[in-house]
Amino acid sequence: MSTPRNHIVVMKFGGTSVEDATAILRTASIVAGRLRKGLSPIVVVSAMSKVTDTLLAAAAAAGRNAREDALKLSDTLRTRHLNTAAELVTNPDRLTSLQLNIHHEFDTLDDLLRGISAVGELTPRTSDNVVSFGERLSSVIVTAAFAEQSMPSAHIDARTVILTDHHYGKAAPNEPAIEAALTEHVLPLVDLGKVPVMGGFIGSCDGITTTLGRGGSDYTGALVGGGLHAGAIEIWTDVNGIMTTDPRIVPEALRVKTISFEEAAELAYFGAKVLHPATILPAVQKNIPVFVLNSRNAENEGTRITATPPPCASPFKSIAAKKKLTIIDIVASRMLLAHGFLKSVFDVFDKHGCAIDMVSTSEISVSVTVDSKEALPAICAELSKIADVKYEGNKALICLVGEDIRGISGISGQVFSSISHVNVRMISQGASEINMSFMINEEDVDEALRSLHKNFFANPDPTIFDVEARVPMMDKV
């Protein structure tokens, strides 16, 4: 097993942390603070806020042969990046080099958009190429901004170190290859005292650009931290950490000071927007603590995610909600108990790459919940060959996460008494010791969260929750 490099801290900054010159200067100040503490930061950045959405819109426009619309969107982004660069960099030579780099990237992007328009088709591989420009550009600008602030920065093209398979749109990382590439390309820069800066979200397979899926910049940060056996991984966003629930719905929501890897992963998967669901995995494997921090409130301690947090007197740490789900009911009275029936059902979902959130069975039916709208018609058509199928949309999953929920007597009664006025469609408890989940109508989510939070966080454990700040500083979850 490799020796931990406790001096290395991987710092991932989200889109709002690099959205403009002011935000990038804040980020530079935070990184400089880590240097002053004798740490060796490696910086991973998302695209500037809203840039990924604009690039996707440009790619879609080109795909439907609206070439001028696509190029107009690209031109808007070009201007934004050039203006941000001019605000950050005053050194004439550095600014000229940066401007030439930005123009080169956008010229390449425009040629790509023209090509998509000419062909009249947008493939997943080409879409990954288009959307990668956001991180490619932000990482170059942030590197120059650090240099302007007298930080010894060095740009790394993430595609040289984040090596993946060719599943475009949501590529799977090759972690052994990533570790070898990081050791070859990034570690020497750290040893020289430089701050490597790279874009998150993007990777490559045999030299072809890939992406890790939306939210994948967090994943990049964890892969880099895991690959280099770092001392810590920091996820910098615009909230004070993981909250007891969505503070936009429940203003009394509290910051969770510390939480386990498993609890954080459950919350991420089941709707908490602070972390990408896969972020925790590389950290768990290497036992590297993850911190969720606020770049707009850098003094806040945030949330520490670790293998062994202290015990919590409260039954739950947090309540998440995942909306836009569909319940599929599969009824086959004669075949349900037949050998191979369930395998046939789940093979259909596997074929379409559709993840299932919850499963419930009875003697004659199987009910599952999914969030894949695109594949739904095809899935139901195939299932109809072996069973009667019906589905209901506009559902939401409420997930309560805490320690050893199964061991708390009467906890289910407390939960459902709290929301006795809300219609519950499906319930799941038992598969995990840390998760209790149930399905309700989307329109009931806000009321359910308020009622549950009021009941379970009336007297929060001050060891685990920031009870001194009932309304933390934040903009969104």
C-alpha positions in Angstrom: 0.0 0.0 0.0 1.3 3.4 -0.9 2.4 5.9 1.8 -0.1 8.7 2.3 1.1 12.1 1.1 -0.4 14.2 3.9 1.0 17.4 2.6 -1.1 17.2 -0.6 -4.6 18.7 -0.5 -6.7 18.4 -3.6 -9.0 21.5 -3.9 -12.0 21.3 -6.3 -13.7 24.6 -7.0 -17.2 24.5 -8.5 -18.6 26.8 -11.2 -19.8 29.5 -8.9 -16.3 29.6 -7.3 -14.8 30.5 -10.7 -17.8 32.3 -12.3 -16.1 35.6 -12.8 -12.9 37.6 -11.9 -14.1 38.3 -8.4 -14.8 34.7 -7.6 -11.5 33.5 -9.2 -9.6 36.0 -7.0 -11.3 34.6 -3.9 -10.3 31.2 -5.1 -6.7 32.3 -5.5 -6.7 33.7 -2.0 -8.0 30.4 -0.5 -5.3 28.4 -2.4 -2.6 30.9 -1.2 -3.8 30.3 2.3 -3.1 26.6 1.9 0.4 27.3 0.7 1.1 29.5 3.7 0.2 26.5 5.9 2.9 24.5 4.2 0.5 22.3 2.2 0.8 21.4 -1.4 -2.5 22.2 -3.2 -3.6 20.6 -6.5 -6.5 22.6 -7.9 -9.4 21.2 -10.0 -11.9 23.6 -11.4 -15.3 23.3 -13.0 -16.3 25.4 -16.0 -17.4 29.0 -15.2 -21.0 29.0 -13.9 -23.6 28.3 -16.7 -21.0 27.7 -19.4 -21.7 24.0 -19.6 -25.4 24.7 -20.2 -24.5 27.2 -22.9 -22.1 24.7 -24.6 -24.8 22.0 -24.6 -27.3 24.5 -26.1 -24.7 25.4 -28.8 -24.1 21.7 -29.6 -27.9 21.0 -29.8 -28.4 24.0 -32.1 -25.6 22.8 -34.4 -27.1 19.3 -34.4 -30.4 20.7 -35.7 -28.6 22.7 -38.4 -29.0 26.0 -36.7 -25.4 26.9 -37.3 -25.7 30.7 -36.7 -27.5 30.2 -33.4 -24.7 27.8 -32.3 -22.0 30.2 -33.3 -23.7 33.1 -31.6 -23.8 31.2 -28.3 -20.1 30.4 -28.8 -19.3 34.1 -29.5 -21.1 35.1 -26.2 -18.9 32.7 -24.3 -15.7 33.9 -26.1 -16.5 37.5 -25.0 -17.2 36.4 -21.4 -13.9 34.5 -21.1 -11.8 37.3 -22.8 -13.3 39.9 -20.5 -12.7 37.8 -17.4 -9.1 37.2 -18.5 -8.6 41.0 -19.0 -9.9 41.7 -15.5 -7.5 39.1 -13.9 -4.3 39.6 -15.8 -2.4 42.9 -16.2 1.0 41.6 -17.2 1.1 42.3 -21.0 3.0 39.2 -22.1 0.9 36.9 -19.9 -2.4 38.5 -21.0 -1.4 38.3 -24.7 -0.5 34.6 -24.3 -3.8 34.0 -22.5 -5.9 35.8 -25.1 -4.3 33.9 -27.9 -5.0 30.6 -26.0 -8.6 31.6 -25.5 -9.1 32.5 -29.2 -7.5 29.3 -30.3 -9.9 27.2 -28.2 -12.9 29.1 -29.5 -11.7 28.9 -33.1 -11.5 25.1 -32.6 -14.9 25.1 -31.0 -16.4 27.1 -33.8 -14.9 24.7 -36.4 -16.4 21.8 -34.5 -19.9 23.4 -34.3 -19.7 24.1 -38.1 -18.8 20.4 -38.7 -21.8 19.2 -36.5 -24.1 21.5 -38.5 -22.8 20.3 -41.8 -23.2 16.6 -40.8 -26.6 17.3 -39.2 -25.9 14.9 -36.3 -24.7 15.3 -32.8 -23.2 12.1 -31.4 -22.3 11.5 -27.8 -18.6 11.5 -28.6 -18.9 14.9 -30.3 -21.1 16.2 -27.5 -18.3 15.3 -25.0 -15.8 17.2 -27.2 -18.0 20.4 -27.3 -18.8 20.4 -23.6 -15.2 19.9 -22.6 -14.3 23.4 -23.7 -15.8 24.9 -20.5 -13.2 23.2 -18.2 -10.4 23.6 -20.7 -10.9 27.3 -20.7 -11.6 27.9 -17.0 -8.5 25.9 -16.0 -6.3 28.0 -18.4 -7.7 31.3 -17.0 -7.4 30.2 -13.4 -3.7 29.1 -14.0 -2.9 32.6 -15.4 -4.7 34.3 -12.5 -2.7 32.4 -10.0 0.5 33.4 -11.8 -0.6 37.0 -11.7 -1.0 36.7 -7.9 2.7 35.4 -7.8 1.6 31.8 -7.2 3.9 29.2 -9.0 1.1 27.6 -11.0 1.2 25.0 -13.8 -1.6 24.1 -16.1 -2.3 20.4 -16.6 -4.6 19.2 -19.4 -6.9 16.8 -17.4 -7.2 14.6 -20.5 -3.6 13.5 -20.0 -4.2 12.1 -16.5 -8.0 11.3 -16.2 -8.0 8.2 -18.4 -11.4 6.5 -19.0 -13.3 4.0 -21.1 -15.1 5.2 -24.2 -18.6 5.4 -22.6 -19.2 9.0 -23.9 -21.3 11.2 -21.7 -20.5 9.2 -18.6 -17.2 7.6 -18.9 -15.8 5.2 -16.3 -12.3 6.0 -15.0 -9.4 3.6 -15.2 -8.0 4.2 -11.7 -4.7 2.3 -12.0 -3.9 4.2 -15.2 -4.9 7.5 -13.6 -2.6 6.9 -10.7 0.3 6.1 -13.0 -0.4 9.2 -15.1 -0.7 11.5 -12.0 2.5 10.1 -10.7 4.2 10.9 -14.0 2.7 14.3 -14.9 1.5 15.9 -11.7 3.6 14.7 -8.8 6.8 16.2 -10.2 5.2 19.6 -10.3 4.1 19.3 -6.7 7.6 18.2 -5.7 8.9 21.4 -7.5 6.6 23.5 -5.3 4.2 24.4 -8.1 0.4 24.4 -7.9 -1.0 22.2 -10.7 -4.4 23.4 -12.1 -6.6 21.2 -14.2 -10.2 21.1 -15.4 -12.6 18.7 -13.8 -15.3 16.6 -15.5 -13.2 15.8 -18.6 -10.9 12.8 -19.4 -9.8 10.9 -22.5 -9.9 7.4 -23.9 -7.2 6.6 -26.5 -6.7 10.3 -27.0 -10.4 11.0 -27.6 -12.1 13.5 -25.2 -14.6 12.0 -22.7 -16.6 13.3 -19.8 -17.4 11.8 -16.4 -21.0 13.0 -16.5 -22.7 16.0 -15.0 -21.2 16.9 -11.6 -18.1 15.0 -12.6 -15.7 17.7 -11.5 -16.2 16.5 -7.9 -15.3 13.0 -9.1 -12.1 14.3 -10.8 -11.1 15.8 -7.5 -11.6 12.5 -5.7 -9.8 10.6 -8.4 -6.8 12.9 -8.2 -6.8 12.7 -4.4 -7.1 9.0 -4.4 -4.5 8.5 -7.1 -1.9 10.6 -5.3 -2.9 9.3 -1.8 -3.5 12.9 -0.7 -4.0 14.0 2.9 -7.4 15.6 2.2 -9.9 16.4 -0.6 -11.7 19.7 -0.4 -14.9 20.4 -2.4 -15.3 24.1 -2.6 -18.8 25.3 -3.5 -21.2 28.1 -2.5 -22.7 26.5 0.6 -21.4 26.0 4.1 -21.4 22.2 3.8 -23.9 19.4 4.0 -27.1 20.5 5.6 -29.8 18.7 7.6 -32.1 19.4 4.6 -32.6 21.9 1.8 -32.5 25.4 3.5 -34.5 26.9 0.6 -37.5 24.8 1.9 -36.6 24.7 5.6 -34.7 27.9 6.7 -34.0 26.3 10.1 -31.7 23.7 8.4 -28.4 23.1 10.2 -24.9 22.5 8.9 -23.7 19.0 9.6 -20.2 19.3 11.1 -19.2 15.7 10.4 -20.7 12.7 8.7 -19.5 9.2 7.6 -18.5 8.3 4.0 -21.5 6.0 3.8 -24.0 8.5 5.0 -22.6 11.2 2.6 -22.7 8.8 -0.3 -26.4 7.9 0.4 -27.3 11.6 0.6 -25.4 12.4 -2.6 -27.2 9.6 -4.5 -30.6 10.4 -3.1 -30.8 14.1 -4.0 -28.4 16.2 -2.0 -26.9 18.6 -4.5 -23.7 19.4 -2.6 -21.8 16.3 -3.8 -21.7 14.2 -6.9 -22.8 10.6 -6.0 -19.5 9.0 -7.1 -17.3 11.6 -5.3 -16.9 9.6 -2.1 -15.8 6.3 -3.6 -12.1 7.0 -4.3 -11.8 8.7 -0.9 -13.3 5.7 0.9 -10.9 3.3 -0.8 -7.9 5.3 0.5 -9.5 6.6 3.7 -8.9 10.2 2.7 -11.1 12.7 4.6 -13.3 14.9 2.3 -14.3 18.5 3.3 -17.2 20.4 1.9 -16.5 24.1 2.1 -17.8 27.5 1.1 -15.6 29.7 -1.2 -17.8 32.6 -0.3 -17.4 32.0 3.4 -13.9 30.4 3.6 -13.7 30.8 7.4 -16.6 28.4 8.0 -15.5 24.9 9.0 -17.9 23.2 6.5 -18.6 19.5 6.7 -15.9 16.8 7.4 -16.6 13.4 5.8 -14.6 10.7 7.3 -14.7 6.9 8.0 -15.4 7.2 11.8 -17.3 10.3 12.8 -18.3 10.6 16.5 -21.6 9.0 17.5 -24.7 11.1 17.1 -27.5 11.4 19.7 -30.0 12.3 17.0 -31.4 9.4 14.9 -30.8 11.2 11.6 -28.1 13.3 10.1 -29.9 14.7 7.1 -33.0 14.4 4.9 -32.7 14.5 1.1 -35.4 14.6 -1.6 -35.0 13.3 -5.1 -37.7 14.6 -7.5 -38.8 13.8 -11.1 -39.1 10.0 -10.5 -41.4 7.5 -12.0 -42.9 4.4 -10.4 -43.2 1.4 -12.7 -45.6 -1.4 -11.6 -44.9 -4.8 -13.2 -47.7 -7.3 -12.6 -47.5 -10.9 -13.7 -49.7 -13.1 -11.5 -48.7 -16.4 -13.2 -45.0 -15.7 -13.7 -43.8 -13.8 -10.7 -42.8 -16.8 -8.7 -41.4 -18.6 -11.8 -37.7 -19.1 -11.9 -35.9 -16.4 -13.9 -38.8 -13.9 -13.9 -37.1 -11.2 -11.7 -33.9 -11.7 -13.7 -35.8 -11.0 -16.9 -37.3 -7.8 -15.4 -33.9 -6.4 -14.2 -32.2 -7.5 -17.5 -34.4 -5.0 -19.3 -33.3 -2.1 -17.0 -29.7 -3.2 -17.4 -30.0 -3.3 -21.2 -31.1 0.3 -21.2 -28.5 1.5 -18.6 -31.3 2.6 -16.3 -30.6 2.7 -12.6 -33.3 1.7 -10.1 -33.7 3.7 -6.9 -36.1 1.5 -5.0 -37.7 -1.9 -5.4 -40.9 -3.3 -3.7 -42.4 -6.7 -4.3 -45.6 -8.5 -3.5 -46.9 -11.9 -4.5 -48.0 -10.8 -7.9 -46.2 -7.5 -8.6 -42.8 -5.8 -8.6 -42.7 -2.0 -8.3 -39.5 0.0 -9.1 -38.6 3.7 -9.2 -36.5 5.2 -11.9 -35.4 8.7 -13.0 -34.8 7.9 -16.7 -37.4 9.6 -18.8 -35.7 9.0 -22.1 -35.6 5.2 -21.9 -39.0 4.8 -20.2 -41.1 4.0 -23.3 -38.6 1.5 -24.6 -38.3 -0.1 -21.1 -42.1 -0.4 -20.7 -42.5 -1.8 -24.2 -40.0 -4.6 -23.4 -41.5 -5.3 -20.0 -45.0 -5.5 -21.6 -43.9 -8.7 -23.4 -43.6 -10.6 -20.0 -46.1 -8.7 -17.7 -48.7 -6.0 -17.4 -47.0 -2.7 -17.0 -48.2 0.7 -15.8 -46.3 3.8 -14.6 -46.9 7.0 -12.6 -44.7 10.1 -13.0 -44.2 13.2 -10.8 -43.1 11.2 -7.8 -40.3 12.0 -5.3 -38.2 10.0 -3.0 -37.5 11.1 0.6 -34.4 9.7 2.1 -33.5 9.9 5.8 -29.9 9.1 6.6 -28.4 8.3 10.0 -26.5 5.8 12.0 -27.9 2.3 12.6 -31.5 3.2 11.9 -32.5 -0.4 12.1 -31.4 -0.5 15.7 -33.6 2.3 16.9 -36.9 1.0 18.3 -40.0 2.6 17.0 -38.2 4.9 14.5 -40.5 4.0 11.6 -43.6 4.9 13.7 -42.0 8.3 14.5 -41.2 9.0 10.8 -44.7 8.2 9.5 -46.5 9.8 12.4 -44.7 13.0 11.4 -46.1 12.9 7.9 -49.5 11.2 8.5 -51.1 13.9 6.4 -49.0 12.9 3.4 -49.8 10.0 1.1 -46.9 7.5 1.0 -46.7 5.3 -2.1 -43.7 3.0 -1.4 -41.5 2.4 1.6 -37.9 0.9 1.8 -36.1 0.1 5.0 -33.8 -2.8 5.7 -31.4 -2.9 2.8 -29.2 -0.4 4.5 -28.6 0.3 8.2 -28.3 4.0 7.5 -31.1 4.8 5.1 -34.9 4.9 5.3 -36.7 5.9 2.1 -40.2 6.3 0.9 -42.0 7.7 -2.2 -44.5 10.5 -2.3 -46.0 12.9 -4.8 -43.7 15.7 -5.9 -46.2 18.3 -4.7 -45.9 17.0 -1.1 -42.1 17.2 -0.8 -41.9 20.7 0.8 -44.5 19.8 3.5 -42.9 16.4 4.2 -39.4 17.9 4.6 -40.7 20.6 7.0 -42.7 18.2 9.1 -39.8 15.7 9.3 -37.2 18.3 10.1 -39.4 19.9 12.8 -39.8 16.5 14.5 -36.3 15.1 14.3 -34.1 18.3 14.6 -35.9 20.1 17.4 -33.0 19.3 19.8 -30.0 18.6 17.6 -26.8 17.1 19.0 -24.3 20.0 19.1 -21.4 17.5 18.6 -22.7 16.8 15.1 -24.7 19.9 14.1 -23.9 23.6 14.1 -26.6 24.7 16.5 -25.0 28.2 16.9 -26.0 29.2 13.4 -29.6 28.2 12.7 -29.7 30.1 9.4 -26.2 29.7 7.7 -24.9 32.0 5.0 -25.6 30.4 1.7 -27.3 31.0 -1.7 -28.5 27.5 -2.6 -28.1 23.8 -2.0 
